[in-house]
Amino acid sequence: MYMLNKRTREMDIGVKYLPSLIVLLLVLTISITLYLTYNGHHISDSLPYVSDTGTLAPESCIFGQALNILWVLVSATIYVKYRQIKEINSRHNMQNTVLNKRTLIVGLVAAFGMSVVANFQETNMFYVHWVGAILTFGLGSVYLCMQTVLYLNITPIIGQRKVTGLRIILTVVSVLTFFNILRGYLHWKKDDGGYGYHNASVVTEWICATSIITYLSLLYWEFEKINLQEPRVLIEEKNTDPININ
């Protein structure tokens, strides 16, 4: 039996650019897919739904790959936020533990919805695609509500009263616009009926998406002060004591 105890300097992992990277990748993706969608005449001349910009090839390939990457980045962001509040709870003996864990779960499921939207296009598997959309926008709005409650609890500690006020506004906007999202067709024309409602639904979907992503972008100033440390690895071999690598 033996134990390996190797002392090494723990590496700090900075996360301050994580929210900015999410915004940059999303804006770049939407810009490219919108151009390809209009250039290929894959939709009508009106403003498309967000997912309409990634339904047909070649834009669907870019849209799908980017959203899968965004799923990972957003999930990492949600986890870091969870760990931050967990640390605040520990230091200040606050009673947010249960809500913080539930917020983490809701956020991760909402982020997973992005992958569903990316991999199941509405023209191929409509109902599965819309399950993903409901997870992304619906649970995304619920995540904002829960996260805002957590912010209201920790604001006396971290400050940011004005930013918390902005978060409340973004949360209300995301919830209201989510319930106004209807569904249309790729090529919706004025004589199809309900054209005005269609345009209103499209606009509210874009507003809902923008409010959620803006909310996440506000994490930049908090993440500036957060560093993660590389995980500790414990190796257990048969008939030996655990090997502890610090």
Sequence and secondary structure as in RCSB ss.txt:
>XXXX:A:sequence
MYMLNKRTREMDIGVKYLPSLIVLLLVLTISITLYLTYNGHHISDSLPYVSDTGTLAPESCIFGQALNILWVLVS
ATIYVKYRQIKEINSRHNMQNTVLNKRTLIVGLVAAFGMSVVANFQETNMFYVHWVGAILTFGLGSVYLCMQTVL
YLNITPIIGQRKVTGLRIILTVVSVLTFFNILRGYLHWKKDDGGYGYHNASVVTEWICATSIITYLSLLYWEFEK
INLQEPRVLIEEKNTDPININ
>XXXX:A:secstr
    EE     EEE TTHHHHHHHHHHHHHHHHHHHHHHTT S SS   GGGGGSSTTHHHHHHHHHHHHHHHHH
HHHHHHHHHHHHHHHHHT S HHHHHHHHHHHHHHHHHHHHHHHS TTT HHHHHHHHIIIIIIHHHHHHHHHHH
HHHHHHHH  HHHHHHHHHHHHHHHHHHTT     TT  GGGS HHHHHHHHHHHHHHHHHHHHHHHTTHHHHTT
 EEE   EEE  TTS  EEE 
